[in-house]
Amino acid sequence: DPEHIREKRPKRKKKTEQQTMSIFLGFLCLLPIFLISLSIFSKKLKPSKGNLPPGPKTLPIIGNLHNLQGLPHTCFRNLSQTFGPVIHLRLGFVPLVVISSKEAAEEALKTQDLECCSRPETVATRMISYNFKDVGFAPYGEEWKALRKLVVVELLNIKKFQSFRYIREEENDLLV
């Protein structure tokens, strides 16, 4: 009986090697499909560069993090001397616009304020805010104004604020 077991052991080893090789070949065949899909998907996610301000070249994955060495305000000053008062950077995959002059800040915050006043729409904020239906994440417009008015009139008046005092005190006690 032990001789019979010895004869089967090499066959198991060959079978394991064949399984490993077939798994490896399967991954090798799927790798080009994955890379092509990733390339197509990443091109669809990239925003058009037509409306973006100038900025330094980005590296894959890290974006412009390699340009931000030292104190942030000195890095932004140096970049603004090269690219102008409005700069587009990427911190990883997150886009960032840096405004470094008084005139550009006034233009963005006073003249173009309606273009900049809403929060970015992400999948997470869409889920948290029930499709942007709350006052914290609703885009600026008539609906946001109505929500804000409701909050100010109904929740933040003195009478309501005083009526929730015991809840605030209880939460503070639990926190401490």
C-alpha distance (Angstrom), angle and dihedral (degrees) to the residues before:
residue distance angle dihedral
D1 . . .
P2 3.88 . .
E3 3.82 89.9 .
H4 3.77 89.3 55.9
I5 3.85 90.2 54.5
R6 3.81 91.8 50.2
E7 3.77 91.1 54.8
K8 3.81 92.5 55.1
R9 3.81 97.1 48.8
P10 3.81 96.9 75.9
K11 3.79 89.6 49.4
R12 3.81 90.7 55.6
K13 3.79 90.5 50.1
K14 3.80 91.0 51.6
K15 3.77 90.8 47.7
T16 3.82 90.9 51.3
E17 3.80 91.0 48.9
Q18 3.80 89.8 49.6
Q19 3.80 91.0 50.2
T20 3.80 91.3 49.2
M21 3.79 91.3 48.2
S22 3.81 92.7 48.6
I23 3.82 91.3 49.5
F24 3.81 90.1 48.9
L25 3.81 91.8 49.3
G26 3.80 90.0 47.4
F27 3.80 90.9 54.5
L28 3.78 90.0 44.6
C29 3.81 90.3 54.4
L30 3.81 92.8 46.2
L31 3.82 94.7 47.5
P32 3.85 96.3 76.3
I33 3.81 90.8 46.7
F34 3.80 90.3 51.0
L35 3.81 93.3 47.3
I36 3.81 93.1 48.4
S37 3.82 91.1 47.9
L38 3.80 91.1 48.3
S39 3.80 90.9 49.9
I40 3.81 92.9 50.5
F41 3.81 92.7 44.6
S42 3.82 93.9 48.8
K43 3.82 91.4 50.3
K44 3.80 89.9 54.6
L45 3.81 91.4 50.6
K46 3.80 95.7 50.8
P47 3.81 112.3 99.1
S48 3.76 119.4 -126.7
K49 3.78 111.2 -94.0
G50 3.81 94.0 -142.8
N51 3.82 96.7 96.3
L52 3.79 99.5 33.0
P53 3.80 121.8 104.6
P54 3.81 119.7 -119.7
G55 3.77 121.5 -82.6
P56 3.79 143.9 153.8
K57 3.79 122.1 -67.3
T58 3.79 114.8 -85.0
L59 3.78 129.9 -133.4
P60 3.80 122.2 -137.8
I61 3.81 114.8 -89.1
I62 3.84 97.2 -4.6
G63 3.82 96.9 53.2
N64 3.81 109.6 -170.1
L65 3.80 98.1 -18.9
H66 3.79 88.8 113.4
N67 3.84 88.8 62.4
L68 3.81 93.0 57.2
Q69 3.77 103.7 77.7
G70 3.78 118.2 148.0
L71 3.79 125.8 0.8
P72 3.81 114.0 -0.7
H73 3.81 96.4 -131.5
T74 3.80 92.6 53.1
C75 3.82 91.5 46.9
F76 3.81 90.8 50.7
R77 3.82 91.0 47.0
N78 3.80 91.5 51.8
L79 3.80 91.9 46.9
S80 3.82 91.6 48.1
Q81 3.80 90.1 53.9
T82 3.81 88.0 56.4
F83 3.82 102.5 36.7
G84 3.80 104.6 23.8
P85 3.81 135.1 -106.1
V86 3.83 95.0 -52.2
I87 3.81 116.8 53.6
H88 3.80 132.9 -179.6
L89 3.82 115.7 -145.7
R90 3.79 135.0 169.6
L91 3.79 119.9 -141.0
G92 3.77 98.4 -163.1
F93 3.80 102.7 -52.1
V94 3.82 94.5 -23.7
P95 3.82 116.1 102.2
L96 3.81 117.1 -137.6
V97 3.79 131.1 -172.4
V98 3.80 115.2 -157.7
I99 3.80 118.5 -160.1
S100 3.78 112.6 -163.9
S101 3.80 107.4 171.9
K102 3.79 133.7 68.1
E103 3.80 93.2 -126.3
A104 3.80 93.9 51.0
A105 3.82 90.8 46.5
E106 3.81 91.3 51.8
E107 3.80 90.0 48.5
A108 3.81 92.0 50.9
L109 3.80 98.7 40.9
K110 3.81 101.0 36.6
T111 3.79 110.3 22.7
Q112 3.82 99.4 30.8
D113 3.80 96.9 29.2
L114 3.81 95.6 125.6
E115 3.81 90.1 57.7
C116 3.82 92.0 54.8
C117 3.80 104.8 36.0
S118 3.82 102.8 85.2
R119 3.78 124.8 79.8
P120 3.81 118.2 -113.6
E121 3.79 114.2 -91.0
T122 3.79 110.9 -121.6
V123 3.79 132.3 164.6
A124 3.81 91.0 -110.2
T125 3.80 94.5 51.4
R126 3.80 90.0 45.3
M127 3.81 90.1 55.9
I128 3.81 95.8 42.2
S129 3.79 94.3 48.0
Y130 3.82 98.5 42.3
N131 3.81 93.9 -111.3
F132 3.84 94.1 -33.8
K133 3.81 94.1 -55.7
D134 3.81 98.1 134.0
V135 3.78 130.0 83.4
G136 3.80 94.1 -112.8
F137 3.80 97.2 57.9
A138 3.80 106.2 19.7
P139 3.81 113.4 120.2
Y140 3.78 114.9 -109.3
G141 3.78 111.5 -88.6
E142 3.78 142.7 86.0
E143 3.81 93.8 -46.0
W144 3.82 91.9 51.9
K145 3.81 91.0 48.0
A146 3.82 90.6 51.9
L147 3.82 91.6 48.0
R148 3.80 91.8 48.3
K149 3.80 91.7 49.1
L150 3.81 90.2 50.4
V151 3.81 91.8 50.9
V152 3.81 93.9 47.0
V153 3.80 95.9 44.9
E154 3.81 99.9 38.4
L155 3.81 106.4 28.3
L156 3.78 108.7 23.7
N157 3.79 101.5 45.6
I158 3.82 117.1 114.6
K159 3.80 95.6 -108.7
K160 3.82 94.1 53.6
F161 3.78 91.7 41.1
Q162 3.83 91.1 55.1
S163 3.81 91.9 45.5
F164 3.82 90.8 60.6
R165 3.80 94.2 49.6
Y166 3.80 94.4 105.9
I167 3.82 90.6 53.5
R168 3.80 91.8 51.4
E169 3.81 91.1 48.4
E170 3.80 91.6 48.1
E171 3.80 91.7 50.0
N172 3.82 90.6 47.8
D173 3.81 90.3 52.0
L174 3.80 90.7 50.1
L175 3.79 90.2 48.8
V176 3.80 93.7 51.5
